[in-house]
């Protein structure tokens, strides 16, 4: 069996990361629905960090309207500041407790494909 190329390994890693992030995004979608049903639109809400690590259990606090603004772009995710993967994402907004990252390349393609709001 031939060893996998660095590009293939990078793509596999990006695919796994995208799947992990999609899980966290689905959790946050559900949290948003629950909070909206209680009309907590102006208060901060706890969301899960949408980083690539499936072991991550950290929370990010922001308003529902801010989360919705991030979600309008399928390649944008909320993550803790030290959870950024520079080889797959760039920071597009910095806040004290979290950053908004934009996935690019293969990771961006997978984020669009796995977006629960798309279709």
C-alpha contacts under 8 A as a table, 3 or more apart, distances in Angstrom:
res1	aa1	res2	aa2	distance
4	X	8	X	6.07
4	X	9	X	6.49
5	X	8	X	5.14
5	X	9	X	6.27
6	X	9	X	5.09
6	X	10	X	6.02
7	X	10	X	4.99
7	X	11	X	6.07
8	X	11	X	5.02
8	X	12	X	6.12
9	X	12	X	5.04
9	X	13	X	6.14
10	X	13	X	5.08
10	X	14	X	6.10
11	X	14	X	4.95
11	X	15	X	6.06
11	X	106	X	6.85
12	X	15	X	5.08
12	X	16	X	6.23
13	X	16	X	5.18
13	X	17	X	6.08
14	X	17	X	5.04
14	X	18	X	6.03
14	X	88	X	7.61
14	X	106	X	6.66
14	X	107	X	5.39
15	X	18	X	5.09
15	X	19	X	6.24
15	X	106	X	7.92
15	X	107	X	6.95
15	X	110	X	6.75
16	X	19	X	5.16
16	X	20	X	6.24
16	X	52	X	7.90
17	X	20	X	5.09
17	X	21	X	6.12
17	X	51	X	7.94
17	X	52	X	4.52
17	X	53	X	7.07
17	X	107	X	7.80
18	X	21	X	5.07
18	X	22	X	6.03
18	X	52	X	6.78
18	X	107	X	6.27
18	X	110	X	5.97
18	X	111	X	5.92
18	X	114	X	7.62
19	X	22	X	5.01
19	X	23	X	6.40
19	X	114	X	7.43
20	X	23	X	5.23
20	X	24	X	6.63
20	X	51	X	7.70
20	X	52	X	5.54
20	X	53	X	6.71
20	X	54	X	5.57
21	X	24	X	5.14
21	X	25	X	6.07
21	X	50	X	5.28
21	X	51	X	5.80
21	X	52	X	5.32
21	X	53	X	7.84
21	X	54	X	7.87
22	X	25	X	4.89
22	X	26	X	6.17
22	X	50	X	7.92
22	X	111	X	7.33
22	X	114	X	6.21
22	X	115	X	6.89
22	X	116	X	7.83
23	X	26	X	5.23
23	X	27	X	6.43
24	X	27	X	5.04
24	X	28	X	6.22
24	X	48	X	6.51
24	X	49	X	7.14
24	X	50	X	5.29
24	X	51	X	7.91
25	X	28	X	5.02
25	X	29	X	6.07
25	X	50	X	6.28
26	X	29	X	4.96
26	X	30	X	6.34
26	X	116	X	6.88
27	X	30	X	5.22
27	X	31	X	6.28
27	X	48	X	7.51
28	X	31	X	4.85
28	X	32	X	6.02
28	X	47	X	5.72
28	X	48	X	6.46
29	X	32	X	5.11
29	X	33	X	6.34
30	X	33	X	5.06
30	X	34	X	6.26
31	X	34	X	5.19
31	X	35	X	6.14
31	X	47	X	7.01
32	X	35	X	5.21
32	X	36	X	6.01
32	X	64	X	6.61
33	X	36	X	5.12
33	X	37	X	6.18
34	X	37	X	5.20
34	X	38	X	6.66
35	X	38	X	5.18
35	X	39	X	6.24
35	X	40	X	5.66
35	X	41	X	7.59
35	X	45	X	7.64
35	X	64	X	7.90
36	X	39	X	4.69
36	X	40	X	5.96
36	X	41	X	6.50
36	X	64	X	7.75
37	X	40	X	7.88
40	X	43	X	5.64
40	X	64	X	7.75
41	X	63	X	6.84
41	X	64	X	5.65
41	X	65	X	6.82
42	X	63	X	6.26
42	X	64	X	7.21
42	X	65	X	7.77
43	X	63	X	5.85
43	X	64	X	7.71
44	X	61	X	5.92
44	X	62	X	4.80
44	X	63	X	4.29
44	X	64	X	7.04
45	X	61	X	5.41
45	X	62	X	5.49
45	X	63	X	5.65
45	X	64	X	6.66
46	X	59	X	6.08
46	X	60	X	5.67
46	X	61	X	4.57
46	X	62	X	6.76
47	X	59	X	5.57
47	X	60	X	5.16
47	X	61	X	6.08
47	X	62	X	7.58
48	X	57	X	6.76
48	X	58	X	6.08
48	X	59	X	4.57
48	X	60	X	5.84
49	X	56	X	7.20
49	X	57	X	7.10
49	X	58	X	5.70
49	X	59	X	5.53
49	X	60	X	5.84
49	X	78	X	6.15
49	X	79	X	4.80
49	X	80	X	6.27
50	X	77	X	5.97
50	X	78	X	5.58
50	X	79	X	5.30
51	X	54	X	7.94
51	X	56	X	7.46
51	X	77	X	7.63
51	X	78	X	7.48
51	X	79	X	5.41
51	X	80	X	7.67
51	X	83	X	6.15
51	X	84	X	7.30
53	X	56	X	5.39
58	X	80	X	7.79
60	X	78	X	7.67
60	X	79	X	7.36
60	X	80	X	7.05
60	X	97	X	6.64
60	X	98	X	6.39
61	X	97	X	7.36
62	X	66	X	6.40
62	X	67	X	6.66
63	X	66	X	5.16
63	X	67	X	6.26
64	X	67	X	5.05
64	X	68	X	6.06
65	X	68	X	5.00
65	X	69	X	6.20
66	X	69	X	5.03
66	X	70	X	6.41
67	X	70	X	5.15
67	X	71	X	6.20
68	X	71	X	4.97
68	X	72	X	6.30
69	X	72	X	5.42
69	X	73	X	7.76
70	X	73	X	6.15
70	X	76	X	6.00
70	X	77	X	6.78
70	X	78	X	7.55
70	X	100	X	7.37
71	X	74	X	6.12
71	X	76	X	6.60
71	X	77	X	7.40
73	X	76	X	5.52
74	X	111	X	6.40
74	X	112	X	5.43
74	X	115	X	6.14
75	X	101	X	7.97
75	X	102	X	5.33
75	X	103	X	5.17
75	X	104	X	7.53
75	X	108	X	5.57
75	X	111	X	5.57
75	X	112	X	6.20
76	X	100	X	6.36
76	X	101	X	5.43
76	X	102	X	4.51
76	X	103	X	6.48
77	X	100	X	5.50
77	X	101	X	5.35
77	X	102	X	6.59
77	X	103	X	7.95
78	X	98	X	6.47
78	X	99	X	5.80
78	X	100	X	4.69
78	X	101	X	6.47
79	X	83	X	6.13
79	X	84	X	7.03
79	X	98	X	5.55
79	X	99	X	5.57
79	X	100	X	6.43
79	X	101	X	7.26
80	X	83	X	5.34
80	X	84	X	7.48
80	X	97	X	6.52
80	X	98	X	4.54
80	X	99	X	6.14
81	X	84	X	6.42
81	X	94	X	7.98
81	X	97	X	7.09
81	X	98	X	5.35
81	X	99	X	5.52
84	X	89	X	6.98
84	X	90	X	7.71
84	X	91	X	7.73
84	X	101	X	7.40
85	X	88	X	5.62
85	X	89	X	5.76
85	X	90	X	7.83
86	X	89	X	5.23
86	X	90	X	6.05
88	X	103	X	5.84
88	X	104	X	5.84
88	X	105	X	6.98
88	X	106	X	7.90
88	X	107	X	6.05
88	X	108	X	7.92
89	X	101	X	5.94
89	X	102	X	5.26
89	X	103	X	4.30
89	X	104	X	5.72
89	X	107	X	7.82
90	X	101	X	5.34
90	X	102	X	5.36
90	X	103	X	6.72
90	X	104	X	7.76
91	X	94	X	7.18
91	X	99	X	6.57
91	X	100	X	5.86
91	X	101	X	4.35
91	X	102	X	6.34
92	X	99	X	7.57
92	X	100	X	5.70
92	X	101	X	5.54
92	X	102	X	6.46
93	X	99	X	5.61
93	X	100	X	5.03
93	X	101	X	7.11
94	X	98	X	6.56
94	X	99	X	4.53
94	X	100	X	6.53
95	X	98	X	5.28
95	X	99	X	5.67
96	X	99	X	7.90
102	X	108	X	7.55
103	X	107	X	5.58
103	X	108	X	4.38
103	X	111	X	7.26
104	X	107	X	5.61
104	X	108	X	4.19
104	X	109	X	7.29
105	X	108	X	5.26
105	X	109	X	6.43
106	X	109	X	5.08
106	X	110	X	6.22
107	X	110	X	5.17
107	X	111	X	6.09
108	X	111	X	5.03
108	X	112	X	6.33
109	X	112	X	5.29
109	X	113	X	6.29
110	X	113	X	4.94
110	X	114	X	6.01
111	X	114	X	5.24
111	X	115	X	5.97
112	X	115	X	5.29
112	X	118	X	7.72
113	X	118	X	7.70
114	X	118	X	7.86
115	X	118	X	5.48
116	X	119	X	7.25
